[in-house]
Structure formats: C-alpha cells, structure tokens
Amino acid sequence: KLEDDVHDDEEDGQRRRKRPRRVEVKENHDQGGLFKSHPLKIIIHVYEDESSDPKPAKLITLRFEYMVKLNIVCVGIEGSNDGPDNDILCNLFPNDTGLELPHQV
C-alpha cells in the first residue's frame, strides 16, 4: 500500500489523511493568456467618398488587434454578423480563411 493510504494505529482519534486529487486540466485554448490581445487597438472607419451626400456613408469598420504571445496582428470587421462566405477579409492570401493561426517559422 501507499504511504498515504496506510492508517496509523497511533492516530486513532484523528482522521486519515487523504491523497490529494489529481485535477485534470481541461484543454483550454487560451491557457496562459495565449490569445490575450494588447490593450491598445486600432479601429479604422472606411467611408464612401464618391457620394454626393454631405455626410458620407460608412462602408466598413476594421478592428486591428495585436496578439502579444503569438506575435501576430489580427483584423476583423466590427458589427458584422455575416458568415465566412460574405467576409471581405477571407482569402486575402491563398488558402487563408482566417480560421487557423499562421505557422510561425
């Protein structure tokens, strides 16, 4: 038997010591703040400039974030609930759907 499981006869009045439980760590993609972004972000509003209206219409809002531990810059469209089929940022580079992280060299 293991030392932790052995009950000492001298300690009859005390509880038997329990073995510490092994806590299984769930696979967490953001373990250690991997996807933590820098607190400063860049937001760019793109307006239509060929409109005859005095106030140009906003076409798109881009949000740039720097992922500190991954050393990459991510960009997304703010306020867009469109799927990947209508995403203007999808496949800017061949086979880059934006769903996978770029490979670090």
Secondary structure, DSSP 8 states (H G I E B T S, - for coil): --GGG---GGGTTS--------------TTGGGTT-B-S--EEEEEE-SS-SSSS--EEEEEEEEEETTTTEEEEEETT----GGG-TTTTSSTT--SSS-----
